[in-house]
Amino acid sequence: MNVYAIYDNKRLSVKAGLGALRFRVFPPKTKKKPVKERKPSKPVQKKNFPMPETEFIFETLDKLRKSLVVRDLDIGYMPPGGDPMAAAMINALINEAAAALLPTLNNLFKVKKSRVVVSPNFSMPNDRLYVKLHVSLSVYSALTIGLSAFLKYNKFRKTADTAKTYQTENKSATESTYERKEI
């Protein structure tokens, strides 16, 4: 499974793929349909689902982090080149930040290739940012992580439901024993 995310000058596009198949995830294709008048619907009642513990969420995210592979990370920035001194300072600042952040990224994920390019553009008055990220995850890893998360969530939900019924049963028993009766 592959995900390609490209940010180019205030536009984001995300594509996902499985093998040779690729499809666009964001921005979604817009289909023009005739607008129909909607009837007022009944308000939707919210169901209270138990929220899993934070350990469950962090454990699942950690498994996902270990399975993700960053195949390609390209960051390009063109600061406005009106002032050469300002462009040089921006270049130095971004290179220092990249030198500090890229090793941390390499420790968090398996990174195959990363590149940061800063080049001032003296002909344009505006800056330009380009980020390309290619992330992959094996189908087996995605299925095992998803299945284990689903099973752990169901187990947590069942224990929460049993605890809830246990509390309501005990509450009614204690209330009846401690009721005060007037004569």
Buried (B, 14 or more C-beta within 10 A) or exposed (E): EBBBBBBEEEEEEBBBBEEEEEEEBEEEEEEEEEEEEEEEEEEEEEEEEBEBEEEBEEBBEEBBEEBBBBBBBBBBBBBBBEEEEEBEEBBEEBEEEBEEEBEEEEEEBEBEEBEBEBEBBEEEEEBBEBBBBBBBBEEEBBEEBEEEBEEBBEEBEEEBEEEEEEEEEEEEEEEEEEEEEEE
